[in-house]
């Protein structure tokens, strides 16, 4: 990262990983794209670019808190999500944690869904959910345009979106 910054005259590496937080974001994004920042970082690493990107952001994040989540932090995360929705950067600032960790924690807590075979009741509930989401009564041939997360929400997260999609 330091060599890339030196070559391109960037003083603070963090500006390249969080360009939206700076006034010169358009110029930063152009530099990142045209100079191939993440390809530069990935040289010599046998890793996908997404992993390089995520690791670099984590290394240069301003996360003040790491480690295990306390029940108090978890409760605050849920309250902030209710307030702001999936605006992880905003929630991250409030909690002082890395935004990818916050998103991961939130998704992990929503995974308290049933496992194994679907009951007849769950299958009927999924049909009702697809009807509600698509606005159609006859959903026997409906296979596209379905928000599986919305179906999961309709079912009170008894099953997650992926499970709903696979079962359908």
N, C-alpha and C positions, 0 to 999 in steps of 0.2 A: 504494500500500500504506500509505504513511504517513497519507494522508487518511482511509482506512478505520479505521486504528488510532486516530487522533485522535477521530473521530466516536464510536467505540464504546469508548473508554477502555482500549485495549490498549496496554501499555507496550512489549512486544517482538513485532515482526511475525513472527518465527520461530515463535512459539507457535501462530499460525494456520495455518502451513504444515506443521507437524509436531506436531499436537495429541496424538498417541499417546505422545509423549515426556514429557508433563507430567501431573501428578496431576489437574488440573482438565480433563482431556480431554473429559468429557461436556459441560461448559458451553461449552468452546471449539468443539466440533463443532456444538452447537446454534446458537451465534452465527454460525458459518461458513454453516450452512444457512439459517437464518432471515433473516440480513441480506444474503445473497447476495454473499459475498466475491468470488467469481470473476467474477460478472457486473459487480460494481463495478470490478474490475481490468480487465476487457475493454472497458469503455466507451471508445469512440473507436478501438478496434483492430479491424481486420478479420481477426480470428483466431478459430479455434474455442476454446471454453473449455478443452479439454484442453491445448492449446498454451500458453495463458495460465497454467494451473495448473503445468505442467511447468517453464516458464521462471521463474515466481516461486519455485518450490521450489529450482531451481538457483541463483538469485540469492542466496537466503538459506540455502543449505546450508553446512555447516561443512567442505566438501571442502578438504583440505589439499594434495592432489595433483591436478594437472591435466596435460593434454598426453599425449604418447606413453606407451604402456605398455612397461615393461621386461620382458624375459623372466622376471626374478625375480618381478615383480608378477603376471604371467600365471600362473606356476607356483603362487604362493600363492593366487590366485583359484580355481584348479582344486582345490587341496587344501581350501580353505574350503568350496567347493561340495560336495565329497565328504563333508565333516564335517557341514555344516548344511543342505544342500539349498538350495532357492531362497529363502532368508531374506536378501534383498538388504540390508536395513537393518543386520542383524548383520554381514554381510560388509563392508558399507560402513565400519562403524566400525573394523574391523580393518585395512582397506586405506587409509583416509583419503580415499576417493574418493566422488563422488556416486553414490547407489545406482542411478539410471537408467543411468549410464555403465557400471557394473559389470554390470548385467543385459544391456545392449547388447553389451558385450565378450564376455560368456559366450555369448550367442546367436550372435554373429558367428563365434566360434571353432568352434561346433558345425555351422556351415554348410559344412563341407568335404565336401559331398555331390556325387554325380555329377550331371551335367547332360545334357540331350538325351534321345534315345530310350532307352526301357527295354529292357534285354536280357531274353531269355527266363528267364535265371537270376534276375534281379531280380524279375520278375513272379511266378515260383514262390515266391521268398522272401517276397514281399508276401502271397501267399495263406497261406503258413505262419504269417506274423505275425498276420494277421487271425484265423486259426483259434486261435492261442495266446491272443490278447487277448480274443476273444469266448467262447472255450471251446466253440466249435461246429466240427464237422467239415465240414458242408455250409454254405459261406459264399457260395454263388452269388447269393443274394438278400439278403444282409445289407448294409444301407446306413446304419444308424444305430446309435448306442451304441458306436462304435469310437473308441478313443483313438489318434489318428494318431501322436502323439508316442511312445506305447508301441510302435506298429508300427515306427516309425523306430528306436527303441532296440533292438527285437528284431532288426532288420536291421543292427545295428551302425552305424547312422547312414549307411549307404550312400546313402540318400535321406532327405530331411527329411520331417517330418510333413505339410507342405503338399503336397509332391510325391506322397506316398503317397495322400493324400486325392484329389488330382486324377486320379491314375492309376486308382484304384479305380472 
